[in-house]
């Protein structure tokens, strides 16, 4: 159901509003999201060619925040000057860029990409550390390797573990390093019992919400394009898994989002 925006404010901490599936009707998607209670969002880049567009979008809409980085799916395609260009942009637009991301490791891809993925992740994490920026982490079959690199670099700026799925023990390893868990449409599937149990058991300050729109459709919406307005449905399911009131949960998730992204207001 739509949220009363005077009471609830939701923060979609991971929404690819710039991708073609959403960009054609960007204003409409944002309007519908606001009607559903979404008051702010983060648009993380996936490749270098998106960076300038995201900087332009952020200037147009103060409630849209951006992260710049190279997603592991595009690791093999990045240009030789990408890291230098990223460093330059983060230096020049530090106040506009809330995080370095979406970065990480995806070991569900072809093994031939693993070395370049690791090299790029290591370099982007070092850049985030240099600029004292949180990171937005992508992971598939790679949580131990992500943790190992975070610890090796003594990374202390924290961030968001995007699309978390897993056990309480796996979650705590990242929480102990200053990360919040990005919870999205996965919890709308009853079969995701391990993740749903983790949401039930961990402290409320462990979480932020996200859609990953246009990807990660919710249960009942398979095959469709996900949108930031769907965050209201993620919130509904999240509330069903928690003992606190909806008001308490909404307020905590909002504050968690501001804290991890170091925003005084969204």
N, C-alpha and C positions, 0 to 999 in steps of 0.2 A: 504494500500500500504506500502511497506517497507520504512523505514525512512532513511534519509541521516544521518549516525551516526556521521559525522563531524559537523552537526548542532544540531541534536536531540540526547539526551541520556535519556533513560527511566529507571526507577528504579521499579522493581517488589517487592513491600514491603511485599508480602505474597505469597509464592510459596512452596508447599510441594514436592520439587524435590527428597526427600528421600523416598517417598512412592512407593510401588511396581509398580503402574501404570506408573511412570516416571523413576524409578531407573534403570530399565533394559536398557534404552537407554538414560541415563543421559547426556552423552557427546553430543549426537546428539541434544537433546532438548536444551542444552545450546548453541550449535552452531547455531541452528535455531533462538533462541531468540536473540542472538547477531546480526544476519543478519537482524532481524526485529527492531533493535535499542535498545534492552535491554542491558544495560551496567553493571547492578548490580542487585542483588536480596537478599531477606531475606528468609531463610528457618526456620520457627518456628517448634519446636518440638510439638508433641501431647502426648507423653508418655515417661516415664523414660527410657525405653529400647532404645529410639532413641538418647539419649543425647551423648553417646560416638561416635556414628557414625557421628553425626553432627559436633562434634569437629574435627574428622578426615577429614571430607569433607572440613571444613573451612581452614584447613592447606593446602589442595591441590589446592584450588582456591581462590585467594585473593579477587575476586569480589563477592564471595558468603559470606553473613553474616548470623549469626545464632542467634536464640533466644531459650532459654531452659525453659521448663515449662511443666505443665500437663493440657491438654485440659479437659473441663468438661465432655466430653463423656467418658473419661477414669478415671474420679474421683473416682468411686467406686472400681477401680482395683489397685489403687496406693499402693505401699508397705509402711510399717510403717516407713522405713528409707528414704523415698523419699525426704522429705523436708530437712533433714540433708545432704543428698547427693547433692541436688541442691545447697544448701548454700556453700558446699565445692567446687563444680565446679565453681560457679560464683566467689568465692574468688580466686581460682587458675587460672582461665582463663578470668578474667574480661575484658581484652582488646579484646578478641575474641568474647565475648557474648555481642551483642548490646542491648538485651532486655530480659525481663522475659516474656515468652509466648510460646505457645498460652494458655492463661488462661481466665477464665471468668465464666459466668453462662448461662445455657441453660435450660429454663423452658418449652421448648417444649418436653423435655424428661419425663420419668416416675416421678411422684411426689415423689416416694420413694427415688430418688437420690438427692432431693433438699438440704437436710441438709448436706450431705457430700460434695456436690458441694460448698455450701456456706462456709463450714469450710475450704476447700482446697483453695478456691479463697481468703478468708481472710488471710490465712497464706502465700500464694504466693505473694499477694500484699504487705504484711508486709516485706517479704524478699526483694522484689524489692525496697521498701522504704529504707530498711537498707543499701542496696548496691547502692542506688541512680541510679537505672536503670529504663528506661521507660518500659512500659508493652504493650503487644499486646493483645487486649481484644476481646474475642468471646462473642456474645450476641444473644439470641433469647428469646423474651418475657421477657427480664430481664434488660432493660436499667435503670429503676428507682432503682432497687436493686444495680446495678453496681455503679450508681452515689452516692447512699447512703453510700456505703462502701468506695468509693474514698474520699468522704467528711469526713466520720467518722475518717479515718486514716490521714486526711489532706495530701493526697498523692500529691506531687508536681513535680514528675519526668516526668509526661506526658506520651505520647505514641500514639498508633494508635488504633482507634476504627475500628476493622476489619469488612469488609463487611457491611459498613453502608447502611442502608435503613431507610428512615424516613423523618420527617419534618424539617424545618429550626429551629424551636424551640427546637426539640430534639437534633439536631446537636449542637446548641449553648451551651447547657448545658455541653457537653464534651469539646468543643473548649475553653470554659471559664476556664477549668481545665488543659489546656495545651495539649490537644489531637488534632491530625489530623484525618480526616475521610478517611478511606480506601475505595476507589471507584473501583469497579470491574465490572464484566459482567452484574450486575443488570441493569446498565444504558443503556445497548444495547436493553433492552425490552421496547417498547413504553408504555406498560401498567404500568411501574414503574414511573408514572408521579410525584408522591410526591418526590421521590428521585431525579429525573431529574430536577425538579424545585428547589430543594435545591442546586444542583450543579450549576444551573444558577444564583442563588441569593447570595450565600455566597462569601466572599472574596477568591481570588485564593490561598492565603496562608493557607486555611483551609484543603487542600486536599493532599493526596498521592494516587498513583495508585497501583493496585494489581490484580493478577489473581485468587488466591486461587487454582491454578492448583494442582492436576488434577480435582478438583471439580469446581463448578460454571460455567458450559459451557455458552458461549455467545449465544445470539439469532441467530438462524440458525444453531447452532452446538449442539443442544440438543441431549443427548444420547451418545455424544462422550467424549473423554478424553481431558480436557482442558490442555493447555501447556503454558509456559511462553512467547512463541512467540506471543500468542494471545493478549498480552498487547498492541501491536501496534493498534489492533482494538478497544480496550477500549479507548486508547488515541484518536483515530479518532472520536469516538462518544463524548468523553469529549469535544473535540475542537468544535464540532458542537453545544454544549450547552453553550459555552462561547463567550464573545465578543472580547477577546484578540486574537492576532495572534498565530499561532501554535508555532512560535519560542518563544514568551513570555511565553506561557503555558508550553512548555517543560522545559524551563529554571527554571520556578518557581516550578514546580513539583519536579524537580531534587533537588533544594535547600531545599524545604520542607522536602524531604526524608532525606537528610543529617542532617538537623537541628534537626528533631524529634529523630533521632537515634544517634545524637551527633557524627557524622562522619566528619572528615575534608575533606576526599575524599573517593570515593567508589571504 
